[in-house]
Amino acid sequence: MSTIGSQLRDPRVVSFSAFTFNLESGELMLRGRKLVLQEQHARVLAALLQQPGRVLSREDLRDIVWPGVVFVDYQHAINKAISQLRKVLNDDSRMPRFIETIPKRGYRFCNEIYVAEVASPEEATASKQPMEAAVSAVDPSPAAAPGETEPHRAALWPGPRTAFVSWVAAIATLLLATTVGSGGILWLRDTLKPKGVAVAPVSIGIPPFDVEGEGAEPLAENFRLDLTDALAQIPAVRIHAAHAFTGAPRDEESVRAMARAQKLDVMIFGTFQLKDHICSLDLELVRTSDTSHLALLHYTGTAQQLRSVRDNIQRDVFTKLKLSRISTPPTPDSTLPQAYAVYLEGRQHLTERTDDALRKASKEFRTAISLDPKFADAYAGLASVTMLQADRDLPEGTYPEAKQLAVRALEIDASQAQAHAVLGCIAMSHEWKRANAEKELTTAVQLDPGEAVYHVWLAALLGLEGRFEEGFRQVDLAREDDPYWPPVYQTEIAIAASSAQTARMLSAAQRLIALTPSWPNAHDQMAWAYWYSHRYPEAISEWRQMAVLAHDKLREEVEKRGLAEFEKGGVAAYAQLRLRNLGGNTGFAYRSKSLQEAEWAAYASDAEHAIAELAAMVDGHDPSAVDAVVDPAFFGLRDNPRYQALVARISASGV
């Protein structure tokens, strides 16, 4: 190895202390063990390593990590990145070994750096992986790995190309299995607050635990999410969405910044260790206003005993935070330990989102139910799996069965917010009963007002009904709870597109790109925002960038030809090209080919073709047909009597 001086010539692999960092892939290794490093944090580390000894200002880092992007919250994002890097590197801001803060100037890397002259086989393999391989809290894309283009994967996070419901149908089922941090499901549950009691609930955030031991990470993450369920049952507590806390730093400055942004009173940090089948959990309660230590709690038990551990934590948090003066402690449920352990395994498989994983999750949830027939969470989990399977047209799942399972969950526990949400999604996208959907989704929001997912679903429904300002209000509430979660901005883009609010649509799309610059679907969203703004060449350019990031050569070639077609014949010529390529295997094919065909036929000025496709969808009760009511692609058909008749049929069924 050779020591690097004040300037680094951008080598592929560098080393410092016991760490090795691949500048191309963003992979950080410690003595051969891969460490979890978020994508944008990897970019910040790469910037510091490429110019060791030099002070980089916050503006320098902004320009490197988010080049050419207007990102108003970059100060907070840089704080988070530096703090998380210090946590991963076990660095101390007061006595830094690696990253030094230069007051009022910026940051610099202060350790010796070496360039590896010969890369190891592992590094050679890692160097071939794109930067997206790094896990990112600000880029929590649930999409498949870069380049993965199976139709059901692409359908989960479609762009706002339709105003809503092939989008809504997809996002509804997607959000049932949205990743949280390094993995997990949103199963947050709360009891209704007593009427007439005016109390200010304690606002709590629980970042992912530090984990130790083989196999500890999935178990720890799913236990953390279940713990949020338990704490949310305390009437005097409000649990914020887990997305925003992935990789949350613990230094004083960053904790205060997060407290201000999320309006938190307390954060609970934890270390979860799995050794010889015994789980050890240490929790620290920190008051965010002054970062003072409130309590340190320790628990041990087997995986089968974690349910009891969870209930003990619920009791101890209630006691330590002195909540008895404003509420009574919740009563722990009596779920059998064996059922709970199997349930956690099912929940983990549900996070993986593959067809095979869904089958495993279904089997595990059914096993949990057989062990404990009154396990409401297991019924809700199985309802979610079944709904996802139905959405993917898998034979194992049907919407009626998913609905039946959700109803059963509510018969056991009427406060199961997730079960209400499942019923709302089915009513919205499958049954076209918007009144029922609004009732169920509103109930979910009331039961768990701190959960961004339910606000997003309700916003999508309100957008379908043309109640755009109410929809935006729900988007704003979701953003307050979870400002780093992409579906918040996807929903905002969709509603803004349907209500022709161009400035808001473009702003939301730009924010999404800033949060997830390497995510192909973010560029798809940006492309549609440009398209709806009549900035067609920019839209085509974004679609091509999307294809590049997805390693989709076929789609890249389509967009290359598309720009030439547009330059020759305008929107209609480009639309004809898209129509001709609907049958290909290119990635980002939407779930409903019929809806795509209707949209591009409308843009090609072929009204008869568009209406014929829409009529077939309505006759077949295709969930995507509901888009026709507010889809910008069909704005030019609003005076067409046949189109008006189709809209009337859709609207009548939604009563």
C-alpha positions as CSV (number, residue, x, y, z in Angstrom):
1,M,0.0,0.0,0.0
2,S,1.0,3.6,-0.5
3,T,0.1,6.5,1.7
4,I,-2.1,9.2,0.2
5,G,-1.3,12.8,0.6
6,S,-3.5,15.8,0.7
7,Q,-5.2,14.9,-2.6
8,L,-6.7,11.5,-3.6
9,R,-6.7,10.5,-7.2
10,D,-10.0,8.7,-6.9
11,P,-8.8,5.1,-6.5
12,R,-11.3,2.4,-6.4
13,V,-10.5,1.0,-3.0
14,V,-9.0,2.9,0.0
15,S,-8.2,1.8,3.5
16,F,-7.9,3.6,6.8
17,S,-7.3,2.1,10.2
18,A,-9.1,-1.3,10.1
19,F,-11.7,-0.1,7.5
20,T,-11.8,-0.6,3.8
21,F,-14.0,1.5,1.6
22,N,-14.9,1.0,-2.1
23,L,-15.4,4.4,-3.7
24,E,-17.3,2.9,-6.6
25,S,-19.8,0.7,-4.8
26,G,-20.0,2.6,-1.5
27,E,-19.3,-0.6,0.4
28,L,-17.6,-0.2,3.8
29,M,-15.8,-3.2,5.4
30,L,-14.4,-3.7,8.8
31,R,-11.8,-6.5,9.0
32,G,-13.7,-8.3,6.1
33,R,-17.1,-7.8,7.6
34,K,-19.5,-5.6,5.6
35,L,-21.1,-2.7,7.5
36,V,-24.5,-1.2,6.7
37,L,-24.0,2.3,5.2
38,Q,-26.7,4.4,3.7
39,E,-26.2,5.5,0.1
40,Q,-26.0,9.3,0.7
41,H,-23.9,8.7,3.8
42,A,-21.5,6.7,1.6
43,R,-21.3,9.6,-0.8
44,V,-20.4,11.9,2.0
45,L,-17.7,9.5,3.2
46,A,-16.4,9.2,-0.3
47,A,-16.2,13.0,-0.6
48,L,-14.1,13.2,2.6
49,L,-11.9,10.3,1.6
50,Q,-11.2,11.8,-1.8
51,Q,-9.8,15.0,-0.3
52,P,-8.2,13.9,3.0
53,G,-7.0,16.8,5.2
54,R,-9.0,19.3,3.3
55,V,-12.0,21.1,5.0
56,L,-15.2,20.6,3.0
57,S,-17.9,23.1,3.8
58,R,-21.5,22.0,4.0
59,E,-22.1,23.7,0.6
60,D,-19.3,21.6,-0.8
61,L,-20.9,18.4,0.5
62,R,-24.3,19.5,-0.8
63,D,-22.9,20.0,-4.3
64,I,-21.2,16.6,-4.2
65,V,-24.0,14.6,-2.8
66,W,-26.9,16.4,-4.4
67,P,-25.4,18.0,-7.5
68,G,-27.8,20.4,-9.3
69,V,-30.7,19.7,-6.9
70,V,-32.5,22.3,-4.9
71,F,-32.6,20.7,-1.5
72,V,-33.7,23.0,1.3
73,D,-33.1,20.5,4.1
74,Y,-29.5,19.7,3.2
75,Q,-28.2,21.1,6.5
76,H,-30.2,18.5,8.5
77,A,-29.3,15.8,6.0
78,I,-25.5,16.5,6.3
79,N,-25.8,16.5,10.1
80,K,-27.5,13.1,9.9
81,A,-24.9,11.8,7.5
82,I,-21.9,12.9,9.6
83,S,-23.4,11.6,12.8
84,Q,-24.3,8.3,11.3
85,L,-20.8,7.9,9.8
86,R,-19.3,8.6,13.2
87,K,-21.6,6.0,14.7
88,V,-20.6,3.4,12.1
89,L,-16.9,4.2,12.5
90,N,-17.1,4.3,16.3
91,D,-15.8,7.9,16.1
92,D,-16.2,10.6,18.8
93,S,-16.9,14.1,17.7
94,R,-15.1,15.4,20.8
95,M,-11.9,13.4,20.1
96,P,-12.2,12.5,16.5
97,R,-10.0,9.8,14.9
98,F,-11.6,10.0,11.4
99,I,-14.0,12.9,10.9
100,E,-13.2,16.2,12.4
101,T,-15.6,19.1,12.7
102,I,-14.0,22.5,12.0
103,P,-16.3,25.1,13.7
104,K,-18.1,27.4,11.2
105,R,-16.1,25.9,8.3
106,G,-17.1,22.3,7.7
107,Y,-15.6,18.8,8.0
108,R,-12.4,17.0,7.1
109,F,-11.0,13.5,7.2
110,C,-8.1,13.5,9.7
111,N,-6.7,9.9,9.5
112,E,-4.2,8.4,7.2
113,I,-5.6,6.9,4.0
114,Y,-4.1,4.1,1.9
115,V,-4.8,3.0,-1.6
116,A,-5.0,-0.8,-2.2
117,E,-2.7,-1.6,-5.0
118,V,-4.2,-5.0,-5.6
119,A,-7.9,-5.5,-4.8
120,S,-9.1,-8.6,-3.1
121,P,-11.6,-10.9,-4.9
122,E,-14.3,-9.7,-2.6
123,E,-13.4,-6.0,-3.5
124,A,-13.3,-6.8,-7.2
125,T,-16.8,-8.3,-7.0
126,A,-18.0,-5.4,-4.8
127,S,-16.6,-2.8,-7.3
128,K,-19.0,-4.1,-9.9
129,Q,-22.0,-3.3,-7.8
130,P,-23.6,0.2,-8.3
131,M,-23.8,2.7,-5.6
132,E,-27.5,1.8,-5.0
133,A,-26.3,-1.4,-3.3
134,A,-25.6,0.6,-0.1
135,V,-28.6,0.7,2.2
136,S,-30.1,4.1,2.5
137,A,-32.5,5.6,5.0
138,V,-33.1,8.6,2.8
139,D,-33.5,6.2,-0.1
140,P,-35.7,3.5,1.4
141,S,-36.7,2.2,-2.0
142,P,-38.7,-1.0,-1.7
143,A,-38.0,-1.7,-5.3
144,A,-36.0,-4.7,-6.4
145,A,-32.3,-4.6,-6.6
146,P,-31.0,-2.3,-9.4
147,G,-31.8,-3.8,-12.7
148,E,-34.6,-6.0,-11.4
149,T,-37.6,-5.5,-13.7
150,E,-40.2,-8.3,-13.0
151,P,-43.6,-6.9,-13.7
152,H,-45.0,-7.3,-10.2
153,R,-42.0,-5.5,-8.7
154,A,-42.3,-2.6,-11.1
155,A,-46.0,-2.4,-10.4
156,L,-45.5,-1.8,-6.7
157,W,-44.1,1.7,-7.1
158,P,-45.5,3.1,-10.3
159,G,-45.2,6.7,-11.2
160,P,-48.1,9.2,-11.2
161,R,-48.7,8.5,-14.9
162,T,-52.3,7.8,-14.0
163,A,-53.8,10.2,-11.6
164,F,-54.7,7.4,-9.3
165,V,-55.9,4.0,-9.0
166,S,-53.9,1.7,-10.9
167,W,-51.4,3.7,-8.9
168,V,-53.7,3.6,-5.9
169,A,-54.3,-0.2,-6.2
170,A,-50.5,-0.7,-6.4
171,I,-49.5,1.7,-3.6
172,A,-52.2,0.4,-1.3
173,T,-50.9,-3.2,-1.3
174,L,-47.3,-1.9,-1.4
175,L,-47.7,0.0,1.8
176,L,-48.8,-3.1,3.6
177,A,-45.2,-4.4,3.1
178,T,-43.2,-1.2,3.0
179,T,-39.7,-1.5,4.3
180,V,-38.9,0.3,7.5
181,G,-35.2,0.9,8.1
182,S,-33.3,-2.2,7.4
183,G,-36.5,-4.2,7.0
184,G,-39.9,-4.5,8.7
185,I,-43.6,-3.9,8.4
186,L,-45.7,-0.9,9.5
187,W,-48.0,-2.6,12.0
188,L,-48.4,0.4,14.4
189,R,-51.5,0.3,16.5
190,D,-53.0,2.7,19.0
191,T,-56.1,2.9,21.2
192,L,-58.6,5.7,20.7
193,K,-57.9,8.5,23.1
194,P,-60.6,9.1,25.7
195,K,-63.0,11.7,24.7
196,G,-63.0,14.9,26.7
197,V,-59.6,14.3,28.1
198,A,-57.2,17.0,27.0
199,V,-53.7,15.7,27.4
200,A,-50.5,16.3,25.5
201,P,-49.2,12.8,24.7
202,V,-45.5,12.0,25.0
203,S,-44.0,11.7,21.6
204,I,-41.6,8.8,21.2
205,G,-39.2,7.7,18.5
206,I,-37.5,4.3,18.4
207,P,-34.5,4.1,16.0
208,P,-33.4,0.6,14.8
209,F,-31.4,-1.2,17.4
210,D,-27.7,-1.9,17.2
211,V,-27.5,-5.6,16.7
212,E,-24.9,-8.2,17.6
213,G,-24.9,-11.9,16.7
214,E,-25.7,-14.0,13.6
215,G,-29.4,-13.8,12.7
216,A,-30.1,-11.0,15.2
217,E,-30.9,-8.3,12.7
218,P,-34.3,-9.5,11.3
219,L,-35.4,-10.6,14.7
220,A,-34.4,-7.3,16.3
221,E,-36.1,-5.2,13.6
222,N,-39.4,-7.0,13.8
223,F,-39.3,-6.9,17.6
224,R,-38.7,-3.2,17.4
225,L,-41.7,-2.7,15.2
226,D,-43.8,-4.9,17.5
227,L,-42.6,-2.8,20.4
228,T,-43.9,0.3,18.7
229,D,-47.3,-1.4,18.6
230,A,-47.2,-2.0,22.3
231,L,-46.1,1.5,23.3
232,A,-48.7,3.0,20.9
233,Q,-51.4,1.3,23.0
234,I,-50.6,3.6,25.9
235,P,-53.1,6.5,25.5
236,A,-50.6,9.0,26.7
237,V,-48.0,8.0,24.1
238,R,-47.6,8.9,20.5
239,I,-45.2,6.8,18.4
240,H,-43.9,8.3,15.2
241,A,-43.5,6.4,12.0
242,A,-40.4,4.2,12.0
243,H,-39.1,5.2,8.6
244,A,-37.6,8.5,9.7
245,F,-35.5,7.0,12.4
246,T,-33.4,4.6,10.4
247,G,-29.8,5.1,11.2
248,A,-30.7,7.9,13.7
249,P,-27.6,9.4,15.2
250,R,-27.1,9.8,18.9
251,D,-24.9,12.8,19.2
252,E,-26.4,15.8,21.0
253,E,-26.7,18.1,18.0
254,S,-28.4,15.5,15.7
255,V,-30.7,14.3,18.4
256,R,-31.9,17.9,19.0
257,A,-32.3,18.4,15.2
258,M,-34.4,15.3,14.9
259,A,-36.4,16.2,18.0
260,R,-37.2,19.6,16.4
261,A,-38.1,18.1,13.0
262,Q,-40.2,15.2,14.4
263,K,-41.5,17.0,17.5
264,L,-40.2,14.2,19.7
265,D,-40.1,14.2,23.5
266,V,-38.2,11.0,24.0
267,M,-36.0,8.7,21.9
268,I,-35.4,5.1,22.9
269,F,-32.1,3.7,21.7
270,G,-31.4,0.0,22.0
271,T,-28.8,-2.8,21.5
272,F,-30.1,-6.2,20.7
273,Q,-27.8,-9.2,21.0
274,L,-28.5,-12.8,20.0
275,K,-26.1,-15.5,21.4
276,D,-26.7,-19.2,22.1
277,H,-30.5,-18.6,21.4
278,I,-30.7,-16.0,24.2
279,C,-31.7,-12.5,23.3
280,S,-30.3,-9.6,25.3
281,L,-31.8,-6.1,25.0
282,D,-30.5,-2.9,26.5
283,L,-32.6,0.2,26.1
284,E,-31.7,3.8,26.9
285,L,-34.5,6.5,27.2
286,V,-33.2,9.9,26.3
287,R,-35.1,13.2,26.7
288,T,-34.5,15.1,23.4
289,S,-34.9,18.6,24.7
290,D,-31.6,18.4,26.5
291,T,-30.3,14.9,25.5
292,S,-30.4,13.9,29.2
293,H,-30.4,10.2,30.2
294,L,-33.8,9.2,31.7
295,A,-33.4,5.4,32.2
296,L,-31.4,2.3,31.2
297,L,-33.4,-0.9,30.9
298,H,-32.1,-4.5,30.4
299,Y,-34.0,-7.6,29.4
300,T,-33.1,-11.2,28.4
301,G,-35.0,-14.1,27.1
302,T,-35.4,-16.6,24.3
303,A,-37.1,-15.7,21.0
304,Q,-40.3,-17.4,22.4
305,Q,-40.1,-15.2,25.5
306,L,-39.9,-11.9,23.5
307,R,-43.6,-11.3,23.8
308,S,-43.2,-11.2,27.6
309,V,-40.2,-9.0,27.2
310,R,-42.2,-6.6,25.0
311,D,-45.0,-6.4,27.7
312,N,-42.4,-5.7,30.4
313,I,-40.9,-2.9,28.3
314,Q,-44.3,-1.4,27.8
315,R,-44.9,-1.5,31.6
316,D,-41.5,-0.1,32.4
317,V,-41.7,2.8,29.9
318,F,-45.1,3.7,31.3
319,T,-43.5,3.7,34.8
320,K,-40.3,5.5,33.9
321,L,-42.0,8.3,32.0
322,K,-44.4,8.7,34.9
323,L,-47.5,8.5,32.7
324,S,-49.8,7.2,35.4
325,R,-51.0,10.7,36.2
326,I,-52.6,11.0,32.8
327,S,-53.5,7.4,31.8
328,T,-53.8,3.9,33.0
329,P,-51.4,1.2,31.9
330,P,-52.5,-1.0,29.0
331,T,-53.3,-4.6,29.8
332,P,-50.8,-7.0,28.1
333,D,-52.4,-9.5,25.7
334,S,-52.3,-13.2,26.4
335,T,-50.8,-14.3,23.0
336,L,-49.0,-17.6,23.4
337,P,-45.2,-17.3,23.2
338,Q,-44.9,-19.9,20.5
339,A,-47.4,-18.1,18.4
340,Y,-45.6,-14.8,18.8
341,A,-42.3,-16.3,17.7
342,V,-43.8,-17.8,14.6
343,Y,-45.6,-14.5,13.9
344,L,-42.3,-12.6,13.9
345,E,-40.9,-15.0,11.4
346,G,-43.9,-14.4,9.2
347,R,-43.5,-10.7,9.5
348,Q,-39.9,-11.0,8.4
349,H,-40.8,-12.9,5.3
350,L,-43.5,-10.4,4.4
351,T,-40.9,-7.7,4.3
352,E,-39.0,-9.6,1.6
353,R,-41.9,-9.1,-0.8
354,T,-41.0,-11.9,-3.2
355,D,-43.7,-14.4,-4.2
356,D,-42.0,-17.2,-2.4
357,A,-41.5,-15.1,0.7
358,L,-45.2,-14.3,0.7
359,R,-46.1,-18.0,0.6
360,K,-43.8,-18.5,3.6
361,A,-45.3,-15.6,5.5
362,S,-48.8,-16.9,4.8
363,K,-47.8,-20.3,6.2
364,E,-46.2,-18.8,9.3
365,F,-49.2,-16.5,10.0
366,R,-51.5,-19.4,9.7
367,T,-49.4,-21.4,12.1
368,A,-49.5,-18.6,14.6
369,I,-53.3,-18.5,14.3
370,S,-53.5,-22.3,14.8
371,L,-51.5,-21.9,17.9
372,D,-53.5,-18.9,19.1
373,P,-56.9,-18.5,17.4
374,K,-57.4,-15.1,19.0
375,F,-54.1,-13.6,17.8
376,A,-55.5,-10.4,16.0
377,D,-52.1,-9.3,14.7
378,A,-51.6,-12.7,12.9
379,Y,-55.0,-12.3,11.2
380,A,-54.1,-8.8,10.1
381,G,-50.7,-10.0,8.8
382,L,-52.4,-12.8,6.9
383,A,-54.9,-10.3,5.5
384,S,-52.0,-8.2,4.2
385,V,-50.2,-11.2,2.6
386,T,-53.4,-12.4,1.0
387,M,-54.1,-8.9,-0.4
388,L,-50.6,-8.7,-1.8
389,Q,-51.0,-12.1,-3.4
390,A,-54.4,-11.0,-4.9
391,D,-52.8,-7.8,-6.3
392,R,-50.1,-9.9,-8.0
393,D,-52.7,-12.3,-9.4
394,L,-51.2,-15.2,-7.4
395,P,-53.5,-18.2,-7.0
396,E,-53.0,-18.2,-3.2
397,G,-54.7,-14.9,-2.6
398,T,-58.1,-13.4,-3.2
399,Y,-59.6,-10.1,-2.1
400,P,-62.6,-11.7,-0.5
401,E,-60.4,-13.9,1.7
402,A,-58.2,-10.8,2.6
403,K,-61.3,-9.0,3.6
404,Q,-62.6,-11.9,5.7
405,L,-59.3,-12.1,7.5
406,A,-59.3,-8.4,8.3
407,V,-62.8,-8.6,9.6
408,R,-61.8,-11.5,11.8
409,A,-58.9,-9.4,13.2
410,L,-61.3,-6.6,14.1
411,E,-63.7,-9.1,15.8
412,I,-60.8,-9.9,18.1
413,D,-59.5,-6.4,18.5
414,A,-61.6,-3.5,17.2
415,S,-58.6,-1.1,17.6
416,Q,-56.5,-3.0,15.0
417,A,-55.8,0.0,12.7
418,Q,-54.0,-2.1,10.1
419,A,-57.1,-4.3,9.6
420,H,-59.3,-1.2,9.1
421,A,-56.7,0.0,6.6
422,V,-56.8,-3.3,4.7
423,L,-60.6,-3.0,4.5
424,G,-60.3,0.5,3.3
425,C,-57.8,-0.4,0.5
426,I,-60.0,-3.2,-0.7
427,A,-63.0,-1.0,-0.8
428,M,-61.1,1.7,-2.6
429,S,-59.3,-0.3,-5.3
430,H,-61.2,-3.5,-5.7
431,E,-64.8,-2.9,-4.7
432,W,-65.0,0.8,-5.9
433,K,-66.9,1.6,-2.8
434,R,-65.4,4.9,-1.9
435,A,-67.7,5.7,1.0
436,N,-66.8,2.5,2.7
437,A,-63.2,3.1,1.9
438,E,-63.2,6.6,3.5
439,K,-64.9,5.3,6.6
440,E,-62.3,2.5,7.1
441,L,-59.3,4.7,6.3
442,T,-60.5,7.5,8.5
443,T,-60.9,5.0,11.3
444,A,-57.4,3.8,10.8
445,V,-56.1,7.4,10.9
446,Q,-58.1,8.1,14.1
447,L,-56.8,4.9,15.7
448,D,-53.2,5.7,14.8
449,P,-52.8,9.4,13.9
450,G,-49.1,9.2,14.0
451,E,-48.8,6.7,11.1
452,A,-47.9,8.2,7.8
453,V,-49.2,5.2,5.8
454,Y,-52.8,5.7,6.7
455,H,-52.6,9.4,5.9
456,V,-51.2,8.6,2.5
457,W,-54.0,6.0,1.7
458,L,-56.7,8.5,2.8
459,A,-55.0,11.2,0.7
460,A,-55.1,9.0,-2.4
461,L,-58.8,8.3,-1.8
462,L,-59.6,12.0,-1.4
463,G,-57.8,12.7,-4.6
464,L,-59.9,10.2,-6.4
465,E,-63.0,12.0,-5.2
466,G,-61.7,15.3,-6.4
467,R,-61.3,16.6,-2.9
468,F,-57.8,17.8,-3.6
469,E,-57.2,20.2,-0.7
470,E,-58.4,17.6,1.8
471,G,-56.0,15.2,0.2
472,F,-53.1,17.6,0.4
473,R,-53.9,18.1,4.1
474,Q,-53.4,14.4,4.6
475,V,-50.2,14.5,2.7
476,D,-49.0,17.3,4.9
477,L,-49.8,15.2,8.0
478,A,-48.0,12.3,6.6
479,R,-45.0,14.5,5.9
480,E,-45.0,15.7,9.5
481,D,-44.8,12.2,10.7
482,D,-42.3,10.9,8.1
483,P,-40.6,13.5,5.9
484,Y,-38.1,11.0,4.4
485,W,-40.6,8.4,3.1
486,P,-41.0,8.5,-0.7
487,P,-44.7,7.5,-0.9
488,V,-45.5,10.8,0.8
489,Y,-44.1,12.7,-2.2
490,Q,-45.5,10.2,-4.8
491,T,-48.9,10.8,-3.4
492,E,-48.4,14.6,-3.5
493,I,-47.3,14.3,-7.1
494,A,-50.4,12.3,-8.0
495,I,-52.9,14.7,-6.4
496,A,-51.1,17.7,-7.8
497,A,-51.2,16.2,-11.3
498,S,-54.9,15.5,-11.1
499,S,-55.7,19.0,-9.8
500,A,-53.4,20.6,-12.3
501,Q,-51.2,22.3,-9.6
502,T,-48.0,22.2,-11.7
503,A,-45.8,24.1,-9.2
504,R,-46.6,21.8,-6.3
505,M,-46.2,18.7,-8.5
506,L,-42.8,19.7,-9.8
507,S,-41.7,20.7,-6.3
508,A,-42.7,17.3,-4.8
509,A,-41.0,15.5,-7.7
510,Q,-37.8,17.4,-7.2
511,R,-37.9,16.6,-3.5
512,L,-38.3,13.0,-4.3
513,I,-35.3,13.1,-6.6
514,A,-33.3,14.9,-3.9
515,L,-34.1,12.1,-1.3
516,T,-33.6,9.2,-3.7
517,P,-31.3,10.3,-6.5
518,S,-30.3,6.8,-7.6
519,W,-33.8,5.3,-7.5
520,P,-35.2,4.7,-11.0
521,N,-38.8,5.2,-9.9
522,A,-38.0,8.6,-8.6
523,H,-36.9,9.6,-12.1
524,D,-40.1,8.0,-13.5
525,Q,-42.0,10.3,-11.1
526,M,-40.0,13.3,-12.3
527,A,-40.7,12.4,-15.9
528,W,-44.4,12.3,-15.4
529,A,-44.3,15.6,-13.6
530,Y,-42.5,17.1,-16.6
531,W,-44.9,15.5,-19.0
532,Y,-48.0,16.8,-17.2
533,S,-46.3,20.2,-17.2
534,H,-45.9,20.0,-21.0
535,R,-42.1,19.9,-20.7
536,Y,-41.9,16.9,-23.0
537,P,-38.2,16.7,-23.9
538,E,-37.3,16.9,-20.2
539,A,-39.8,14.1,-19.5
540,I,-38.3,11.9,-22.2
541,S,-34.8,12.6,-20.8
542,E,-35.9,11.6,-17.3
543,W,-37.4,8.3,-18.6
544,R,-34.1,7.6,-20.3
545,Q,-32.3,8.3,-17.1
546,M,-34.7,6.0,-15.3
547,A,-33.8,3.2,-17.8
548,V,-30.1,3.8,-17.3
549,L,-30.4,3.5,-13.5
550,A,-32.5,0.4,-13.9
551,H,-30.0,-1.1,-16.4
552,D,-32.9,-1.5,-18.8
553,K,-31.3,-1.3,-22.2
554,L,-34.6,-1.9,-24.1
555,R,-36.4,1.0,-22.4
556,E,-33.3,3.2,-22.9
557,E,-33.4,2.6,-26.6
558,V,-37.1,3.3,-26.7
559,E,-36.6,6.7,-25.1
560,K,-33.7,7.5,-27.4
561,R,-36.0,6.8,-30.4
562,G,-38.8,8.6,-28.5
563,L,-36.9,11.9,-28.4
564,A,-36.4,11.7,-32.2
565,E,-40.0,10.9,-32.8
566,F,-41.1,13.8,-30.6
567,E,-38.9,16.2,-32.5
568,K,-40.4,15.0,-35.8
569,G,-44.1,14.7,-34.8
570,G,-44.7,16.0,-31.3
571,V,-46.7,14.3,-28.5
572,A,-48.8,12.2,-30.8
573,A,-45.7,10.7,-32.5
574,Y,-44.1,9.9,-29.2
575,A,-47.3,8.4,-27.9
576,Q,-47.5,6.1,-31.0
577,L,-44.0,4.8,-30.2
578,R,-45.0,4.1,-26.6
579,L,-48.1,2.2,-27.9
580,R,-46.0,0.1,-30.2
581,N,-43.8,-0.9,-27.3
582,L,-46.4,-1.8,-24.8
583,G,-46.0,-5.5,-25.4
584,G,-42.2,-5.6,-24.8
585,N,-40.4,-6.8,-21.7
586,T,-39.0,-3.5,-20.8
587,G,-39.0,-2.6,-17.1
588,F,-41.5,-0.3,-15.4
589,A,-44.4,-1.9,-17.3
590,Y,-47.4,-1.0,-15.2
591,R,-49.7,-3.5,-13.8
592,S,-52.6,-2.7,-16.1
593,K,-51.5,-2.8,-19.8
594,S,-55.1,-1.7,-20.7
595,L,-54.8,1.5,-18.8
596,Q,-51.4,2.3,-20.4
597,E,-52.9,1.6,-23.8
598,A,-55.9,3.9,-23.1
599,E,-53.6,6.7,-21.8
600,W,-51.1,6.6,-24.8
601,A,-54.0,6.3,-27.2
602,A,-55.5,9.5,-25.7
603,Y,-52.1,11.3,-26.1
604,A,-52.0,10.0,-29.7
605,S,-55.3,11.8,-30.3
606,D,-57.1,8.4,-30.9
607,A,-60.1,9.0,-28.8
608,E,-62.0,5.9,-30.1
609,H,-59.1,3.6,-29.2
610,A,-58.8,5.2,-25.7
611,I,-62.5,5.0,-24.9
612,A,-62.7,1.4,-26.2
613,E,-59.9,0.3,-23.8
614,L,-61.5,2.2,-20.9
615,A,-64.9,0.6,-21.6
616,A,-63.4,-2.9,-21.5
617,M,-61.8,-2.0,-18.2
618,V,-65.1,-0.8,-16.7
619,D,-67.0,-3.8,-18.0
620,G,-64.3,-6.1,-16.4
621,H,-64.3,-4.1,-13.2
622,D,-60.6,-3.5,-13.5
623,P,-59.4,-1.6,-10.4
624,S,-57.3,0.7,-12.7
625,A,-60.4,2.0,-14.4
626,V,-61.1,4.3,-11.5
627,D,-58.2,6.4,-12.8
628,A,-60.3,7.6,-15.7
629,V,-62.1,10.0,-13.4
630,V,-59.1,12.1,-12.6
631,D,-56.3,10.9,-14.9
632,P,-54.7,13.9,-16.7
633,A,-54.3,11.8,-19.8
634,F,-58.1,11.9,-20.3
635,F,-58.6,15.6,-19.6
636,G,-59.1,16.1,-23.4
637,L,-62.0,13.6,-23.4
638,R,-64.1,15.3,-20.8
639,D,-66.6,16.6,-23.4
640,N,-66.9,13.2,-25.1
641,P,-70.4,11.7,-24.2
642,R,-69.0,8.1,-24.2
643,Y,-66.3,9.1,-21.8
644,Q,-68.8,10.9,-19.6
645,A,-71.0,7.8,-19.5
646,L,-68.0,5.6,-18.4
647,V,-67.2,8.1,-15.6
648,A,-70.8,8.1,-14.5
649,R,-70.7,4.2,-14.2
650,I,-67.5,4.3,-12.2
651,S,-68.8,7.1,-9.9
652,A,-72.1,5.3,-9.3
653,S,-70.4,2.2,-8.2
654,G,-68.3,4.2,-5.8
655,V,-71.2,5.3,-3.7
